[in-house]
């Protein structure tokens, strides 16, 4: 597929997804999960509250004896907030995010229609897909976490003592590789719902689609992850030193809002693409 055709296809996918922006059930599902994550973030932010203190202190202490001591002193709380909240968010995502995204994909599938098979939006039907959805989620997020943790160290000889090269790693090389990972598995989660694929078949289907439409898949992935990634890439230490430490909380919250919108367009465009492929 040529570049122009890929661009046209991407535009159509987003426009078709936007046609479903008024579907309340999709937003209720996404907003419900958003509120759970926000509550986790707020618990870390307001950990001195008697409601949150026992849970947060126990959770943070799991990372080492001195972890909670460092976290509980201002402004250390905001320096370490992305780290401890990030791991908590990842654990919550392991349990629920695959199922939530699967539910959104099911609602989009019913909305776009014309796929034969059993009902996709019943709770029982979605619950039966929890394990393959989780396994696909683990592959995508496992690779993402591994790249985030190890790539800067692997490239240390390249960016050491060079702020410009470090910026290139953080804002060019790293997001490029993460976009490739998402592009490879862009269709895996919705494939579990749309076609009832097991997790290996879903991963394989997504990789084959990437090899057939690499430009389309990469651009879709890059658009979806652009805003959430660059919000999360804002340096915490700069906010604390040059501005107010509390801004860290608001930046993370803005990132969660961006992820909510990204998930909507991810599932919508992916399901629409899969249905087009099925009809061809």
C-alpha positions in Angstrom: 0.0 0.0 0.0 1.4 3.4 -1.0 2.0 6.3 1.3 -1.0 8.3 0.0 -3.3 5.3 0.4 -2.0 4.7 3.9 -2.7 8.3 4.9 -6.2 8.1 3.4 -6.9 4.9 5.3 -5.7 6.3 8.6 -7.9 9.4 8.1 -10.9 7.2 7.4 -10.2 5.0 10.4 -10.1 8.0 12.7 -13.2 9.6 11.2 -15.2 6.3 11.5 -14.1 6.1 15.1 -15.2 9.6 15.8 -18.7 8.7 14.6 -19.0 6.7 17.8 -18.0 9.5 20.1 -21.5 9.8 21.4 -21.8 6.2 22.6 -22.2 6.4 26.4 -21.3 2.8 27.2 -17.8 3.2 25.8 -17.1 6.3 27.8 -18.6 4.8 31.0 -16.2 1.9 30.7 -13.2 4.1 30.0 -14.2 6.7 32.7 -14.8 3.9 35.3 -11.3 2.6 34.8 -9.9 6.2 34.7 -11.5 6.9 38.1 -9.9 3.8 39.6 -6.5 4.8 38.4 -7.1 8.4 39.6 -8.0 7.1 43.0 -4.7 5.2 43.1 -2.9 8.4 42.2 -4.8 10.4 44.7 -4.0 7.9 47.5 -0.3 8.5 46.8 -0.8 12.2 46.6 -2.9 12.4 49.9 -1.2 9.5 51.6 -1.4 11.2 55.0 -5.1 10.8 55.0 -6.2 8.1 57.6 -8.1 6.4 54.7 -5.0 5.9 52.6 -2.0 5.9 54.9 -2.0 2.2 56.0 -2.3 1.0 52.4 0.2 3.5 50.8 2.8 3.1 53.6 2.6 -0.7 53.3 2.8 -0.5 49.5 5.8 1.8 49.3 7.6 0.0 52.1 7.6 -3.1 49.8 10.3 -1.4 47.7 12.8 -1.3 50.6 13.1 -0.2 54.2 13.9 3.4 53.5 11.5 3.8 50.6 8.6 5.1 52.6 10.9 7.4 54.6 12.1 9.0 51.4 8.6 9.2 50.0 7.0 10.7 53.1 9.3 13.8 53.2 8.4 16.9 51.2 9.3 17.3 48.3 10.6 13.7 48.1 6.9 12.5 47.8 6.7 14.2 44.4 10.1 13.1 43.2 9.2 9.4 43.8 5.4 9.7 43.0 5.8 8.7 39.4 7.8 5.6 40.4 5.6 4.2 43.1 2.3 5.2 41.4 3.6 3.8 38.1 4.2 0.3 39.6 0.8 0.4 41.3 -0.8 1.4 38.0 0.9 -1.4 36.3 -0.4 -3.9 38.8 -3.9 -2.6 38.5 -3.5 -2.7 34.7 -2.5 -6.4 34.9 -5.8 -7.2 36.6 -8.2 -5.0 34.8 -6.9 -3.0 31.8 -7.0 -5.9 29.3 -10.6 -6.6 30.2 -11.5 -2.9 30.0 -10.0 -2.5 26.6 -11.5 -5.7 25.5 -14.9 -4.4 26.6 -14.3 -1.2 24.6 -13.3 -3.2 21.6 -16.5 -5.3 21.9 -18.6 -2.2 22.0 -16.9 -0.9 18.9 -17.3 -4.3 17.2 -21.1 -4.2 17.8 -21.1 -0.6 16.6 -19.3 -1.2 13.3 -21.2 -4.5 13.0 -21.3 -7.3 10.4 -19.0 -9.7 12.2 -20.6 -13.1 12.7 -20.2 -15.1 15.9 -21.4 -15.1 19.5 -22.4 -11.9 21.4 -19.4 -9.9 22.4 -20.7 -7.4 24.9 -22.1 -9.6 27.6 -20.2 -9.7 30.9 -19.9 -13.5 30.8 -18.6 -13.4 27.2 -15.9 -10.8 28.1 -14.9 -12.5 31.3 -14.2 -15.7 29.4 -11.6 -13.7 27.4 -9.8 -12.3 30.5 -6.8 -14.6 30.3 -5.9 -14.1 26.7 -6.5 -10.4 27.0 -4.2 -10.3 30.1 -1.5 -12.3 28.3 -1.6 -10.0 25.3 -1.5 -7.0 27.7 1.6 -8.5 29.4 3.5 -8.9 26.2 2.8 -5.3 25.1 3.5 -3.7 28.5 6.3 -6.1 29.4 8.2 -5.0 26.2 7.4 -1.4 26.9 8.6 -1.5 30.5 11.8 -3.4 29.4 12.6 -0.7 26.8 12.0 2.1 29.2 14.2 0.6 31.9 17.1 -0.8 29.9 17.4 1.2 26.7 18.8 4.4 28.3 21.4 2.2 30.1 22.3 0.4 26.9 22.8 3.7 25.1 24.7 5.3 28.0 28.0 5.4 26.0 26.0 7.4 23.3 24.4 10.0 25.6 26.9 10.2 28.5 28.0 13.8 29.3 25.9 15.1 26.4 22.5 16.7 27.3 21.6 17.0 23.7 22.1 13.3 23.0 20.2 12.4 26.2 17.3 14.5 24.9 17.6 12.7 21.6 17.3 9.3 23.4 14.4 10.5 25.6 12.4 12.3 22.9 13.3 10.6 19.6 14.9 7.2 19.9 12.8 5.9 22.9 9.4 6.9 21.6 10.3 5.6 18.1 11.0 2.1 19.5 7.9 2.2 21.7 5.8 3.1 18.7 7.3 0.2 16.8 6.3 -2.2 19.7 2.8 -0.8 19.7 2.6 -1.0 15.9 3.6 -4.6 16.0 0.8 -5.5 18.4 -1.7 -2.8 17.6 -4.4 -5.3 16.7 -3.7 -8.0 19.2 -6.1 -7.0 22.0 -9.1 -6.3 19.8 -8.4 -9.5 17.8 -9.1 -11.5 20.9 -12.6 -10.0 21.1 -13.4 -9.6 17.4 -12.2 -13.1 16.2 -12.0 -14.9 19.6 -8.3 -15.5 18.9 -6.2 -17.1 21.7 -3.3 -14.8 22.7 -0.7 -16.4 20.4 -3.0 -16.3 17.4 -3.9 -12.7 18.2 -0.2 -11.7 18.4 0.5 -13.5 15.2 -2.4 -11.8 13.4 -1.3 -8.4 14.5 2.3 -9.0 13.4 1.2 -10.2 10.0 -1.0 -7.1 9.6 2.0 -5.0 10.5 4.2 -6.7 7.9 1.4 -6.1 5.3 0.7 -2.5 6.3 3.9 -1.2 8.2 3.4 2.4 7.4 -0.3 2.4 8.4 0.4 0.5 11.6 3.4 2.6 12.6 1.6 5.9 12.0 -1.5 4.7 13.9 0.6 3.7 16.9 2.6 6.9 16.8 -0.5 9.1 16.8 -2.1 7.1 19.6 0.9 7.2 21.9 2.2 10.7 21.0 0.4 12.9 23.6 0.5 10.3 26.6 4.2 9.6 26.0 5.3 13.2 25.9 3.3 14.2 28.9 4.9 11.3 30.8 8.4 12.4 29.6 8.2 15.7 31.4 11.2 15.6 33.8 10.0 15.4 37.4 13.1 17.0 38.9 12.7 20.1 36.7 9.1 20.6 37.9 10.2 20.3 41.5 13.2 22.6 41.3 12.0 25.2 38.9 8.2 25.2 39.6 6.0 23.7 42.3 6.5 20.0 43.3 2.7 19.6 43.3 2.7 20.0 39.5 4.0 16.4 39.3 0.6 15.2 40.5 -1.3 17.4 37.9 1.1 16.3 35.0 0.4 12.7 35.9 -3.3 13.3 36.0 -3.2 15.0 32.6 -1.3 12.0 31.3 -4.1 9.7 32.5 -6.7 11.9 30.7 -4.6 11.6 27.5 -4.4 7.8 27.9 -8.2 7.6 28.2 -8.6 9.4 24.8 -5.8 7.3 23.4 -7.4 4.1 24.4 -10.7 5.2 22.8 -9.0 5.8 19.4 -6.7 2.8 19.7 -9.6 0.3 20.1 -11.8 2.2 17.7 -9.3 2.4 14.8 -8.0 -1.2 15.5 -11.5 -2.7 15.4 -12.4 -0.8 12.3 -9.3 -1.9 10.6 -9.8 -5.6 11.5 -13.4 -5.5 10.3 -12.3 -4.0 7.0 -9.7 -6.8 6.6 -12.4 -9.4 7.3 -14.7 -8.0 4.6 -12.0 -7.9 1.9 
